[in-house]
């Protein structure tokens, strides 16, 4: 219909100690060059080290917990970007 959706973000707070990053996201619907609707949402991101996230998965009952690099190879402890794979045990 020719409408545009725009998303703007503004950093509110970042804390390395708390491992959080708080942002307000503003969503705007633009129709005929004017803002027809606008909504703000606060987005709070928590991050974890590999060790912390592996412990969370294990505590939740997952097995075969692995941290991987983007190329699918095992992540190294100092890597800041990683993906986890894990399996849920079969229920008997």
N, C-alpha and C positions, 0 to 999 in steps of 0.2 A: 504493500500500500504506500510505499515511499517513506515510511516513518524510519527514524534512526534511533537506536538505543546507544547512549553514551555512558561510560563508567569512568568516574574520576576517583582517585584515591588520595588520601592525606594521612601521613604518618602521625599518630597521636603519641605513641610511646614505644620505646624499644629498650629492653632490659636483658643484657647478657647474663646477669646474675639470676633472674627469674626464668630465663630462656623463653621470653615472650616478645611478640611484635604486635602492637595494636594499631589498627588502621580503620579509618572510617571510609566506607565505599559509598559514593553517591551515584545512583542510577537515575538517568534522565531519559524520558521519552520525548523525542523532538518530532513535532508534526508541523508542517508548513513553516519551518524555520523558527518555531517558538517551542518553549518547554511546555508540553501538555501535562506531564506528570513527573514528579521527582520523589525519590525515596532514599533515605540515608540508612545504612546498616553498619554497625560496628563489627569488625572482624578481628578476633583475637587468635593469633597463631602461637601455639606452643611448639617448641622444637626439642628434639632429644638427640643425645649422642648415640652412636651405634650401640655402645654397651647398655645404655639406659633402655633403648627400644628393644633390644634383644631380651633384657630382663622382663620387660612388660609382656612380650609375647610368650615367654616361657611361663611366667606367672599366670597367664590366661589359659595355659594348657596346650599351647602349640608345641610341635616337635619339628625337628629338621630345620631349625631357624638358621638362616644364612643372610648375610649382607652382601650385596653385589654391586659392582660398578656398572655403568651404562653399557659396557661391552659384554656383560654377562659373567665376567670373571670376578673372583672373590675380592671384596672390598678390603682395603687396608685400614688399620685403626685410625689413622689421621685423615682419612677421606671425609670431606664435608658433605659430599653428595653421594647418596647410596640408596638402594632399593632393597627391601627385605622380601624374602620368600619364606614361607612357613606352611606347615601342614597341620590340620586338625587330626588328632588320632581317631581311628574308627571307633564308633560306639558299638559295644557288644551287647 
